[in-house]
């Protein structure tokens, strides 16, 4: 049986986190919610839904993901696959099965859930998100001949390959860093179209001008850094 663990960064997701956890397929070995300085009932609701809850006081998406990875690294038994999933219920967690299938059946290293337009609920992605995804993936295609169309946070990767990437970004650049390093290390990858709906609550990134600007600079910074790296 393939061992799968899910890491969910969560900041003030009390109204959505239980829905996310409950919709994750039951064959997943462990769901790890990383509380990233929530001031609401995210922790309590995640625990009641059956998740392992960790706390990362340094605010940032990457900080939360790294906390989950560090927790897994200390376990005696390591998983085969790690799935990253947001806690806002914008994805359909039951589609995890679709994401891990190419890894299990075709030995693909890395799978991105691509939020294609035909499967997106109206208004689920802001114009700045759509443009940012287009710009980032266009630049990756130009500089690295990449085939990515999205920076979607719903993604699955072989655990040993994830460790080999030596992830380091602490905030908004986490997703693009993973994709750039996967390209550099020549991991096999594929995109799987996934459904996407309006999130519960307000986005901490695209929902604010500050978040959008910082995310944009981070993403472009990683791309240009790797474009000129030997």
Secondary structure, DSSP 8 states (H G I E B T S, - for coil): ---EEEEEEESS-TTTHHHHHHHS-TT-SEEEEEE-S--SSHHHHHHHTT-EEEE--S-SHHHHHHHHHHHHHTSSS--SEEEE--SSS-S-GGGHHHHHHHHHHH--SEEEEE--GGGB-TTSS-HHHHHHHHHHHHHHHHHH--------S-EEEEHHHHHHT-----STTHHHHHHHHHHHTT--EEEEE--B---SS--SSTTSHHHHHHHHHHHHHHHHHHHS--
